Amino acid sequence: MSLFQMKTKPHGIERGGEFLRENYICIGWPGIGDLTHATKDTIRERLAKVYKYEGQQLSTYLGFVNTFVRTMQKGDYVLISENEYVHLGIIGPYKYVKEFDNDTDGKCHQRDVNWLVTVQKSELNAEVQELLRNRGTVTQFKHPIAKAELDKLLNKKNKIQSSVSIPKEKLSKALDIVYKAMESENEELRLKAATILLNYIK
């Protein structure tokens, strides 16, 4: 399990709010096609052909795309910054969304995210704050993940949740919706509903 930081301006378009609302992250570089089964060499060839990158520029951008597509794994953690706040989530597998593979949208390379907690940057330890200062599009935490002390952040989330009072009738309606979603034919919807239920039980 690894930790990454992501910038929120893929293809030059600020999408931080969209990432949080729609539960996903993405990088830019449209036009290089579906990278689901692409090797690092394939990604290099496509970047060079489509964007005419070469030398250090090619190496830098290859590193970003390869990290997002091949290094990141389902179940890894990701951080995005929003002013003085930081959002932590768990990522899903890479997916290619063909309809956004154009210069206008530029968000065809995506991963779903289950956002877990929001904290102030000042609450993060020195190593994680160093990660967030990296200017790269996507960067991996260079230390063992235990050094990130993510458990402290997640424990804080649980304390915050327990202090929130929700009317019983509202809670009952919400749980009914979750139960119905778990019977859906859509596997992704079932998984999301199961995650919500498990988090509620915790």
C-alpha positions in Angstrom: 0.0 0.0 0.0 1.4 3.4 -1.0 0.6 7.1 -0.6 0.6 9.7 -3.4 -0.1 13.4 -3.8 -2.0 14.7 -6.8 -2.3 18.2 -8.3 -5.8 19.3 -9.2 -5.2 21.1 -12.5 -5.0 18.4 -15.2 -4.7 19.7 -18.7 -4.6 23.2 -17.3 -8.2 23.0 -15.9 -8.8 23.4 -12.2 -10.8 20.3 -11.1 -10.3 20.1 -7.3 -14.0 20.7 -6.5 -15.0 18.3 -9.2 -12.7 15.6 -7.9 -14.4 15.9 -4.5 -18.0 16.1 -5.8 -17.7 13.3 -8.3 -15.3 11.0 -6.4 -12.5 10.7 -8.9 -9.0 12.0 -9.9 -7.4 12.3 -13.3 -4.4 13.5 -15.2 -4.3 15.3 -18.6 -2.5 14.1 -21.7 -5.5 13.3 -23.9 -4.7 11.9 -27.3 -2.5 9.0 -26.3 -5.3 6.5 -26.0 -6.3 3.8 -23.6 -3.4 2.9 -21.3 -5.0 0.0 -19.4 -2.5 -2.5 -20.8 0.3 -0.1 -21.8 3.9 -0.7 -20.8 6.2 2.2 -19.8 7.8 2.0 -23.3 4.4 2.2 -25.0 3.5 5.3 -22.9 6.9 6.9 -23.8 6.4 6.2 -27.5 2.9 7.7 -27.5 3.9 10.9 -25.5 6.8 11.4 -27.9 4.6 10.9 -31.0 1.6 13.0 -29.9 3.3 15.8 -27.8 6.7 15.8 -29.5 8.4 15.5 -26.1 12.1 14.6 -26.0 15.0 14.5 -23.5 14.3 15.6 -19.9 10.8 16.8 -20.7 9.8 13.4 -22.0 11.4 11.7 -19.0 9.5 14.0 -16.6 6.1 13.7 -18.2 6.6 9.9 -18.7 7.2 9.6 -15.0 3.9 11.4 -14.1 1.8 9.4 -16.6 3.4 6.0 -15.7 3.0 6.7 -12.0 -0.8 7.4 -12.4 -1.4 4.5 -14.7 1.0 1.7 -13.6 2.6 2.6 -10.2 -0.7 3.5 -8.4 -2.7 0.5 -7.4 -6.3 -0.1 -6.3 -6.4 0.5 -2.5 -3.5 3.0 -2.4 -4.0 6.4 -0.7 -4.1 9.8 -2.4 -3.9 13.3 -1.1 -5.1 16.5 -2.8 -4.7 20.0 -1.5 -7.3 22.8 -1.3 -5.9 26.0 0.2 -5.0 25.2 3.8 -6.9 21.8 3.7 -6.0 18.4 2.5 -8.3 15.6 1.4 -7.4 11.9 1.8 -8.9 9.1 -0.2 -8.5 5.5 -1.3 -8.2 5.0 -5.1 -9.7 2.5 -7.5 -8.1 1.0 -10.6 -7.1 3.1 -13.7 -9.8 3.6 -16.2 -9.9 5.2 -19.7 -13.0 7.3 -20.5 -13.0 7.7 -24.2 -15.7 10.5 -24.4 -13.2 12.8 -22.6 -10.3 12.0 -24.8 -10.2 15.4 -26.5 -8.4 18.7 -26.0 -11.5 20.4 -24.5 -12.1 18.0 -21.6 -8.7 16.3 -21.4 -9.7 14.0 -18.5 -9.8 10.6 -20.1 -7.2 9.0 -17.7 -9.1 8.5 -14.4 -9.3 6.7 -11.1 -12.3 6.6 -8.8 -11.7 7.8 -5.2 -13.5 7.1 -1.9 -12.7 10.3 0.0 -12.2 9.5 3.7 -11.3 12.6 5.6 -10.4 16.3 5.3 -7.8 17.9 7.6 -5.8 21.1 7.9 -2.3 20.9 6.4 -0.9 21.9 9.7 -2.1 18.6 11.2 0.1 16.6 8.9 3.6 15.5 9.9 6.7 16.9 8.3 7.2 14.1 5.8 3.6 14.4 4.4 3.9 18.1 4.2 7.1 17.6 2.2 5.2 15.3 -0.2 2.5 18.0 -0.7 5.1 20.6 -1.6 6.3 18.6 -4.6 5.3 20.4 -7.8 4.8 17.2 -9.8 1.4 16.3 -11.2 1.5 13.0 -9.2 4.2 12.0 -6.7 4.7 8.9 -4.5 5.5 9.2 -0.8 9.2 8.2 -0.6 9.0 6.8 3.0 7.3 3.7 4.3 3.6 4.5 4.5 3.6 4.0 8.3 5.7 7.2 8.5 2.7 9.2 7.1 0.7 8.4 10.3 -2.5 8.1 8.3 -4.1 6.2 11.2 -4.2 9.4 13.3 -6.1 11.2 10.5 -8.6 8.4 10.1 -9.1 8.1 13.9 -9.9 11.9 13.9 -12.4 11.3 11.2 -14.2 8.7 13.4 -14.3 11.1 16.3 -15.8 13.9 14.2 -18.4 11.6 12.8 -19.5 10.4 16.3 -20.1 13.9 17.4 -22.6 14.6 14.6 -26.3 14.1 15.6 -28.6 12.8 12.8 -32.3 12.5 13.3 -33.4 8.9 13.5 -36.0 9.2 10.7 -33.3 10.7 8.4 -30.9 8.0 9.2 -33.5 5.3 8.6 -34.3 6.7 5.1 -30.6 6.9 4.3 -30.0 3.3 5.3 -33.0 2.2 3.2 -31.4 3.8 0.2 -28.1 2.1 0.9 -29.9 -1.3 1.3 -31.6 -0.8 -2.1 -28.4 0.1 -3.8 -26.8 -3.1 -2.5 -29.4 -5.0 -4.6 -28.6 -3.1 -7.8 -27.4 -4.9 -10.9 -24.6 -2.3 -11.2 -21.5 -3.8 -9.4 -19.9 -0.4 -8.8 -23.1 0.9 -7.1 -23.2 -2.2 -4.9 -19.6 -1.8 -3.8 -20.1 1.9 -3.0 -23.2 1.0 -1.0 -21.3 -1.7 0.9 -18.5 0.7 1.7 -21.0 3.2 3.1 -22.6 0.6 5.2 -19.3 -0.7 6.6 -18.2 2.8 7.4 -21.5 3.4 9.2 -21.1 0.3 11.3 -17.6 1.4 12.3 
